[in-house]
Amino acid sequence: MKAVIYKKYGGPEVLECVETEKPVPGSKEVLVKVEASSVSAGVTWMRKGKYQGSLLFTAMLRLMYGVIKPRQQVLGVEFAGTVEQAGAKVKLFKPGDKVYGTTTGLKTGSYAQYIVIPENRRQGVIAVKPPQLSMTEAAALPVGGMTAIHLLTKAELGTGQKILIYGASGSVGTSAVQVAKYACAKVTAVCSTANVALLSEIGADHIIDYARQDMMQLKDRFDIVFDAVGKLPASTARQLLKKGGRYCTVRSITEEKTAYLRSLHQMIEQGEFHPVVDRVYPMDKIVEAHQYVDRGHKKGNVIITHWPV
Ligand SMILES: NC(=O)c1ccc[n+]([C@@H]2O[C@H](COP(=O)([O-])OP(=O)(O)OC[C@H]3O[C@@H](n4cnc5c(N)ncnc54)[C@H](OP(=O)(O)O)[C@@H]3O)[C@@H](O)[C@H]2O)c1
């Protein structure tokens, strides 16, 4: 089978397509034919071997993925595809099921024609794809959606609260806007001029175009300030909070839980959540896709469609 690997950390040019062994599932694992994966911001940090602007996060990343060079060579985290084979002891999935999830904590990433996923995960998730979503949309769902739910739950998001979401146009940001609206919060989204229409479409109540308006001049004070892009210092965020308000940031350790996917499925079923897909690239344009995401301006998610098998 084909896979996209990286043998050293660096720019998009370190990615190479190779032929490798098709994996064989164990008795408690499923073999998934991958149809779509993503280029998330996190995957580009893994490829670079560094997290911009944070020595601490870079050190953690190197400890997790390899100090000098990547320990696991197949890149990619999010996936959507079809179960081709289920091990004898697998109860939740069967061949033909359309599934999606993440490869977090596994030996290989999702940039491969086939991946093997344990039915029960310690890290990472796998679930049956909501029928309302296409494969490309499903590959855009898990990381942004789960990160938004995890951080907003920790920040005790509730009905009627006022929340400011900074960097609202990325994968986490567009998910956070929709999760907060579902919780009946009043959302103020901060984004650039190019993304004002998108934020209005997904339901933000107020939109601050950071090129035209200084959010620090806002009279409003918020119950929650959510830094969805990792660029808003805590000291700045605190000036926008009500007394007792909470600041949360994507520069935090988060968790992946099937329970979060269940919440997302419920919102999708009710037509209250839709993953935002910016661009879709075929796998043979993976370098261009990474170059695009490296520029830091993607809207929502960038998706890769896999090689036909
Ligand atoms: N902790 C976790 O588990 C976790 C999980 C997922 C992601 N993350 C982290 O979260 C961050 C965001 O990831 P992402 O995939 O959602 O988005 P992303 O692709 O990194 O975000 C880019 C978006 O943010 C906007 N943006 C860029 N600079 C901005 C600024 N200074 N002010 C306001 N908006 C700005 C961009 O639009 P404009 O340039 O047009 O403004 C673009 O739409 C990444 O650092 C990622 O590593 C953490």
The ligand as a Gaussian input file, in Angstrom:
#p B3LYP/6-31G(d) Opt

LIG

0 1
 N       -4.474000      21.688000      22.605000
 C       -4.974000      20.932000      21.652000
 O       -5.364000      19.775000      21.872000
 C       -5.109000      21.487000      20.286000
 C       -5.944000      20.850000      19.380000
 C       -6.104000      21.413000      18.127000
 C       -5.390000      22.560000      17.809000
 N       -4.548000      23.109000      18.699000
 C       -3.785000      24.319000      18.367000
 O       -4.706000      25.340000      18.128000
 C       -4.169000      26.267000      17.217000
 C       -5.221000      26.579000      16.173000
 O       -5.398000      25.500000      15.308000
 P       -6.536000      25.495000      14.193000
 O       -6.317000      24.320000      13.343000
 O       -7.836000      25.698000      14.835000
 O       -6.331000      26.790000      13.397000
 P       -5.185000      27.367000      12.510000
 O       -5.231000      26.809000      11.194000
 O       -3.894000      27.389000      13.223000
 O       -5.804000      28.826000      12.545000
 C       -5.694000      29.635000      11.568000
 C       -6.877000      30.585000      11.661000
 O       -6.645000      31.511000      12.710000
 C       -6.707000      32.839000      12.206000
 N       -5.621000      33.630000      12.790000
 C       -4.304000      33.505000      12.561000
 N       -3.621000      34.395000      13.294000
 C       -4.540000      35.101000      13.997000
 C       -4.465000      36.162000      14.935000
 N       -3.289000      36.677000      15.303000
 N       -5.605000      36.632000      15.453000
 C       -6.786000      36.112000      15.122000
 N       -6.941000      35.119000      14.233000
 C       -5.819000      34.612000      13.685000
 C       -6.482000      32.688000      10.707000
 O       -7.212000      33.625000       9.957000
 P       -6.574000      35.058000       9.602000
 O       -5.128000      34.828000       9.399000
 O       -7.310000      35.484000       8.400000
 O       -6.854000      35.849000      10.815000
 C       -6.998000      31.282000      10.380000
 O       -8.343000      31.267000       9.968000
 C       -2.900000      25.643000      16.674000
 O       -1.798000      26.230000      17.340000
 C       -3.019000      24.196000      17.075000
 O       -1.788000      23.569000      17.247000
 C       -4.404000      22.625000      19.935000

